[in-house]
Amino acid sequence: MTDLLYSEEEEALRAAVRDLLTDHCDAHGVIARTESDTPHDPALWKALTEGMGLAGLLVPESLGGQGATPREAAVVLEELGRAVAPVPYLISAVVATEALLVCGDDELLTSLASGRTVGALAVGLHLAPGAPFPAVRAEDGRLHGELTGIADAVAADVLLVPATDGGLYAVRAADATVTPQTSLDLTRPLARVAFDGAPGRRLGAAGPAVGHALRSAAGLLASEQLGLAEGALTETVRYLKERRQFNRPVGGFQALKHRLARLWLEVVNLRAAARAAADALTTGQDTDLTVAVAQAYAAPVAVHAAEEALQLHGGIGMTWEHPVHLGLKRAKADSIAYGTAGAHRTALAGLADLQAP
């Protein structure tokens, strides 16, 4: 029987990541970064990668990684989601790494595992697993074309680019033109990437690599959404215990208790779905079905938790200075990342041989 409970090692990893984020990722510092030209936090990324070795969590030990499983990566993403950490962990340490694991490129995997190189798969953040993806033209090892909606491309050192010849190419970000696009979630910026004869090195077939990477991304994104939802709920409960009206804590009002209780049940169910997706990615059993279930449920819960947090914080929750908007924007952006809940429900209907509504 599948055990979805956290192991001792996973709990120890969670504690270590949470302690680091408490010391290096305060909410007001994240807000300040969203107002600057450098939304990513290089010091935090260095602490996570060089200090804890988390960039290579999914990379085999023989290549300088940790040789861990998606279950451990899910724990890390929970904590990063809770803190709305402005680092390219999901994009580089999960998505790009999973694509390279399919291609079997040891050189790039070793570079990404060290954390000194950031990779980004040049596929739109909105694309669901199994969806057709745009590609650029490849001629004599040089790429021509443009791709849009590429997450964390502004922080990337190397881009993994699908081409029309069916190959996946590694291109130095410096050889491409990366233009920032307007993004709701300022902690995970999007960009347009143009190639005008940029030299690329063919890594392998794009189809299997991109498909595997997007499936892993969708499954583990549910853990980030779990962290977002749980963090929003925890902070809201704390605030309502302190906020007083009519000389009593606001959290004692029955109507608010009911709202929080319903939200708590949603978060508990989301935890089960997210853990099941991480375990399925680890074992390879019923992966497509379990990932679709997790993503069909995760996005609405994360958005609901963030919206309730903003409302129940009252007037202060509507201000830019309060960090609740960071979670709401990340939750809304995540709700269309790697496929909407509706797209995953449609996929789930086919996988379970049920008629879609």
C-alpha positions as CSV (number, residue, x, y, z in Angstrom):
1,M,0.0,0.0,0.0
2,T,1.3,3.5,-0.9
3,D,2.4,5.5,2.2
4,L,1.7,9.1,1.6
5,L,2.9,10.2,5.1
6,Y,6.1,12.1,5.3
7,S,9.2,10.1,6.3
8,E,11.6,11.2,8.9
9,E,14.0,12.3,6.2
10,E,11.4,14.3,4.5
11,E,10.4,16.1,7.7
12,A,14.1,16.8,8.4
13,L,14.4,18.3,4.9
14,R,11.3,20.4,5.5
15,A,12.6,21.7,8.8
16,A,16.0,22.7,7.2
17,V,14.4,24.4,4.2
18,R,11.9,26.3,6.4
19,D,14.6,27.5,8.8
20,L,16.7,28.7,5.8
21,L,13.7,30.6,4.3
22,T,12.8,32.1,7.7
23,D,16.3,33.6,7.8
24,H,16.7,34.6,4.1
25,C,13.3,35.1,2.6
26,D,11.2,37.7,4.6
27,A,8.0,38.8,2.9
28,H,8.9,42.5,2.8
29,G,12.2,41.7,1.1
30,V,10.3,39.8,-1.5
31,I,8.0,42.7,-2.1
32,A,11.0,45.0,-2.4
33,R,12.4,42.7,-5.1
34,T,9.2,42.8,-7.1
35,E,9.6,46.6,-7.4
36,S,13.2,46.2,-8.7
37,D,14.7,45.0,-12.0
38,T,16.0,41.8,-10.2
39,P,12.9,39.8,-9.0
40,H,15.0,36.7,-8.3
41,D,17.1,36.6,-5.1
42,P,20.6,35.3,-6.0
43,A,21.7,35.1,-2.3
44,L,18.7,32.9,-1.5
45,W,19.4,30.7,-4.6
46,K,23.0,30.3,-3.5
47,A,22.0,29.3,0.0
48,L,19.5,26.7,-1.4
49,T,21.9,25.3,-4.0
50,E,25.5,25.6,-2.8
51,G,24.6,25.6,0.9
52,M,22.0,22.7,0.8
53,G,22.6,21.1,-2.6
54,L,18.9,21.3,-3.5
55,A,19.4,22.2,-7.2
56,G,20.7,18.6,-7.7
57,L,18.0,16.9,-5.6
58,L,16.8,14.9,-8.6
59,V,20.2,14.4,-10.2
60,P,22.0,11.1,-9.7
61,E,24.9,11.2,-7.1
62,S,27.3,10.1,-9.9
63,L,26.7,13.5,-11.5
64,G,27.1,15.6,-8.4
65,G,23.4,15.5,-7.3
66,Q,21.6,14.1,-4.3
67,G,19.9,11.1,-6.1
68,A,16.6,11.9,-4.3
69,T,13.1,11.3,-5.6
70,P,10.2,13.6,-6.5
71,R,8.8,13.1,-3.0
72,E,11.7,15.1,-1.6
73,A,11.4,17.7,-4.3
74,A,7.7,18.0,-3.4
75,V,8.6,18.8,0.2
76,V,11.0,21.6,-0.9
77,L,8.4,23.0,-3.2
78,E,5.9,23.1,-0.4
79,E,8.1,25.3,1.6
80,L,9.1,27.5,-1.3
81,G,5.4,27.9,-2.1
82,R,4.6,28.8,1.5
83,A,7.2,31.6,1.4
84,V,6.5,32.6,-2.2
85,A,10.3,32.4,-2.7
86,P,11.6,34.3,-5.7
87,V,14.0,31.6,-7.0
88,P,13.9,29.5,-10.2
89,Y,13.7,26.2,-8.3
90,L,10.7,24.7,-10.1
91,I,11.9,25.8,-13.5
92,S,15.6,24.8,-13.2
93,A,15.9,22.1,-10.6
94,V,12.7,20.3,-11.7
95,V,11.5,21.1,-15.2
96,A,14.8,21.6,-17.0
97,T,16.4,18.8,-14.9
98,E,13.7,16.3,-15.8
99,A,14.0,17.1,-19.5
100,L,17.8,16.6,-19.3
101,L,17.4,13.3,-17.4
102,V,15.4,12.0,-20.4
103,C,18.1,13.2,-22.9
104,G,20.9,11.9,-20.7
105,D,23.1,14.9,-21.0
106,D,25.6,14.4,-18.1
107,E,27.5,17.7,-18.7
108,L,24.5,19.9,-18.3
109,L,23.0,17.9,-15.5
110,T,26.2,18.3,-13.5
111,S,26.1,22.0,-14.1
112,L,22.5,22.4,-13.0
113,A,23.1,20.2,-10.0
114,S,25.8,22.6,-8.7
115,G,23.3,25.5,-8.8
116,R,25.8,27.7,-10.6
117,T,24.0,27.2,-13.9
118,V,20.3,27.9,-14.1
119,G,18.3,26.2,-16.9
120,A,14.9,26.9,-18.4
121,L,12.8,24.8,-20.7
122,A,11.7,27.1,-23.5
123,V,8.1,26.0,-23.5
124,G,5.2,28.3,-22.5
125,L,4.3,28.1,-18.8
126,H,0.7,27.6,-19.7
127,L,1.1,24.3,-21.6
128,A,-0.3,21.2,-20.1
129,P,1.3,17.7,-20.3
130,G,0.7,16.1,-23.7
131,A,-0.3,19.4,-25.4
132,P,1.5,20.3,-28.6
133,F,4.2,22.9,-28.1
134,P,5.7,25.5,-30.4
135,A,9.2,25.0,-31.8
136,V,11.7,27.1,-33.6
137,R,13.5,26.4,-36.9
138,A,16.9,24.7,-36.8
139,E,19.3,25.0,-39.7
140,D,22.8,23.6,-39.5
141,G,22.8,23.7,-35.7
142,R,21.5,27.3,-35.5
143,L,18.1,28.3,-34.3
144,H,15.7,30.9,-35.8
145,G,12.3,31.9,-34.3
146,E,10.6,33.2,-31.2
147,L,8.9,31.6,-28.2
148,T,6.7,33.4,-25.6
149,G,5.6,32.9,-22.0
150,I,8.9,31.3,-20.9
151,A,9.1,31.3,-17.1
152,D,12.3,32.4,-15.4
153,A,14.1,32.9,-18.8
154,V,15.5,36.2,-17.4
155,A,17.4,34.2,-14.8
156,A,18.5,31.4,-17.0
157,D,22.1,30.7,-18.2
158,V,21.0,28.0,-20.6
159,L,17.8,27.4,-22.5
160,L,16.5,24.0,-23.6
161,V,14.8,24.8,-26.9
162,P,12.5,22.5,-29.0
163,A,13.1,22.7,-32.7
164,T,11.0,21.8,-35.7
165,D,13.4,19.0,-36.6
166,G,12.2,17.2,-33.5
167,G,15.3,17.9,-31.5
168,L,15.8,19.6,-28.1
169,Y,18.7,22.0,-28.3
170,A,20.8,23.6,-25.5
171,V,21.4,27.3,-26.2
172,R,23.3,29.8,-24.1
173,A,20.9,32.5,-22.9
174,A,23.4,35.1,-23.9
175,D,23.0,34.0,-27.5
176,A,19.3,34.7,-27.5
177,T,17.3,37.9,-27.1
178,V,15.3,37.6,-23.8
179,T,12.6,40.3,-23.5
180,P,10.5,40.4,-20.2
181,Q,6.8,40.2,-20.6
182,T,4.1,41.5,-18.2
183,S,3.4,38.9,-15.6
184,L,0.9,38.7,-12.8
185,D,3.3,36.9,-10.5
186,L,6.3,39.1,-10.3
187,T,8.3,36.5,-8.4
188,R,8.2,34.2,-11.4
189,P,8.6,36.5,-14.4
190,L,7.8,35.5,-18.0
191,A,9.8,36.4,-21.1
192,R,9.8,36.3,-24.9
193,V,12.8,34.6,-26.3
194,A,14.0,35.2,-29.8
195,F,16.7,33.3,-31.7
196,D,18.4,34.8,-34.7
197,G,20.9,32.2,-35.8
198,A,21.8,31.3,-32.2
199,P,24.1,28.2,-32.0
200,G,22.6,25.2,-30.3
201,R,23.8,21.8,-29.3
202,R,21.3,19.0,-29.9
203,L,20.6,17.0,-26.7
204,G,18.0,14.5,-27.9
205,A,14.4,14.1,-29.0
206,A,12.2,17.0,-27.9
207,G,8.9,15.1,-27.7
208,P,9.8,12.6,-24.9
209,A,11.9,15.1,-23.0
210,V,9.3,17.9,-23.0
211,G,6.4,15.5,-22.3
212,H,8.2,14.0,-19.3
213,A,9.2,17.4,-18.0
214,L,5.7,18.9,-18.2
215,R,4.2,15.9,-16.5
216,S,6.6,16.2,-13.6
217,A,6.1,19.9,-13.5
218,A,2.3,19.6,-13.2
219,G,2.6,16.9,-10.5
220,L,5.0,18.8,-8.4
221,L,3.4,22.1,-8.9
222,A,0.5,20.7,-6.8
223,S,3.0,20.7,-3.8
224,E,3.8,24.3,-4.4
225,Q,0.1,25.1,-4.4
226,L,-0.3,23.1,-1.2
227,G,2.4,25.2,0.4
228,L,0.7,28.4,-0.8
229,A,-2.7,27.3,0.5
230,E,-1.4,26.1,3.9
231,G,0.7,29.2,4.4
232,A,-2.3,31.4,3.6
233,L,-4.5,29.5,6.0
234,T,-1.9,29.5,8.8
235,E,-1.3,33.3,8.5
236,T,-5.0,34.1,8.4
237,V,-5.7,32.0,11.5
238,R,-2.8,33.8,13.3
239,Y,-4.1,37.2,12.3
240,L,-7.7,36.5,13.3
241,K,-6.6,35.4,16.7
242,E,-4.8,38.8,17.2
243,R,-7.3,41.1,15.6
244,R,-10.0,42.2,18.0
245,Q,-13.5,43.6,17.5
246,F,-16.1,44.4,20.2
247,N,-13.4,43.5,22.7
248,R,-13.0,39.9,21.5
249,P,-10.8,38.1,18.9
250,V,-12.3,38.2,15.4
251,G,-11.5,34.6,15.0
252,G,-14.1,33.7,17.7
253,F,-16.9,34.8,15.4
254,Q,-18.8,31.7,14.3
255,A,-19.2,32.7,10.7
256,L,-15.4,33.1,10.3
257,K,-14.9,29.8,12.1
258,H,-17.0,28.1,9.5
259,R,-15.1,29.6,6.6
260,L,-11.8,28.6,8.1
261,A,-13.0,25.1,8.8
262,R,-14.2,24.6,5.2
263,L,-10.9,25.9,4.0
264,W,-9.0,23.6,6.3
265,L,-10.8,20.6,4.9
266,E,-9.9,21.7,1.3
267,V,-6.2,22.1,2.3
268,V,-6.2,18.6,3.9
269,N,-7.7,17.1,0.8
270,L,-5.1,19.0,-1.4
271,R,-2.3,17.5,0.7
272,A,-3.5,14.0,-0.1
273,A,-3.8,14.8,-3.8
274,A,-0.3,16.5,-3.9
275,R,1.4,13.7,-2.0
276,A,-0.2,11.1,-4.2
277,A,1.1,12.9,-7.3
278,A,4.6,13.1,-5.9
279,D,4.5,9.4,-5.0
280,A,3.2,8.4,-8.4
281,L,6.0,10.3,-10.0
282,T,8.4,8.4,-7.8
283,T,7.0,5.0,-8.4
284,G,5.8,5.4,-11.9
285,Q,2.4,3.9,-11.1
286,D,-0.8,5.5,-12.5
287,T,1.3,8.7,-13.0
288,D,-0.9,10.5,-15.6
289,L,-4.1,9.8,-13.8
290,T,-2.8,10.8,-10.4
291,V,-1.2,14.0,-11.7
292,A,-4.4,15.0,-13.5
293,V,-6.4,14.5,-10.2
294,A,-3.9,16.6,-8.3
295,Q,-3.9,19.5,-10.7
296,A,-7.7,19.4,-11.2
297,Y,-8.1,20.0,-7.5
298,A,-5.0,22.0,-6.5
299,A,-5.5,25.3,-8.4
300,P,-9.0,26.1,-7.1
301,V,-8.0,25.4,-3.5
302,A,-4.9,27.5,-3.7
303,V,-6.7,30.4,-5.2
304,H,-9.6,30.1,-2.7
305,A,-7.1,30.0,0.2
306,A,-5.3,33.1,-1.1
307,E,-8.6,35.0,-1.7
308,E,-9.9,34.1,1.8
309,A,-6.6,35.3,3.3
310,L,-7.0,38.7,1.5
311,Q,-10.6,39.1,2.5
312,L,-10.2,38.0,6.1
313,H,-7.2,40.4,6.6
314,G,-9.7,43.2,6.0
315,G,-8.4,46.6,4.9
316,I,-4.8,45.8,5.6
317,G,-4.9,42.9,3.3
318,M,-5.7,45.2,0.4
319,T,-2.5,47.2,0.8
320,W,0.7,46.7,-1.2
321,E,2.8,46.6,2.0
322,H,1.1,43.5,3.3
323,P,2.5,40.3,1.7
324,V,-0.9,38.6,1.2
325,H,-1.0,39.7,-2.4
326,L,2.2,37.8,-3.2
327,G,0.4,34.5,-2.4
328,L,-2.7,35.5,-4.3
329,K,-0.7,36.4,-7.5
330,R,1.3,33.2,-7.3
331,A,-1.8,31.2,-6.8
332,K,-3.6,32.8,-9.7
333,A,-0.5,32.4,-12.0
334,D,-0.1,28.8,-10.9
335,S,-3.8,28.1,-11.7
336,I,-3.0,28.3,-15.4
337,A,0.6,26.9,-15.2
338,Y,1.1,23.5,-16.9
339,G,-2.6,23.3,-17.7
340,T,-5.7,24.7,-16.2
341,A,-7.9,22.7,-13.8
342,G,-10.4,22.4,-16.6
343,A,-7.8,21.0,-19.0
344,H,-6.7,18.4,-16.4
345,R,-10.4,17.4,-15.7
346,T,-10.8,16.8,-19.4
347,A,-7.7,14.7,-19.5
348,L,-8.8,12.9,-16.4
349,A,-12.1,12.0,-18.0
350,G,-10.3,10.3,-20.9
351,L,-7.8,8.5,-18.6
352,A,-10.6,7.2,-16.4
353,D,-12.8,6.4,-19.4
354,L,-15.5,8.7,-18.2
355,Q,-17.6,11.0,-20.4
356,A,-16.4,14.6,-20.0
357,P,-19.2,17.1,-19.0
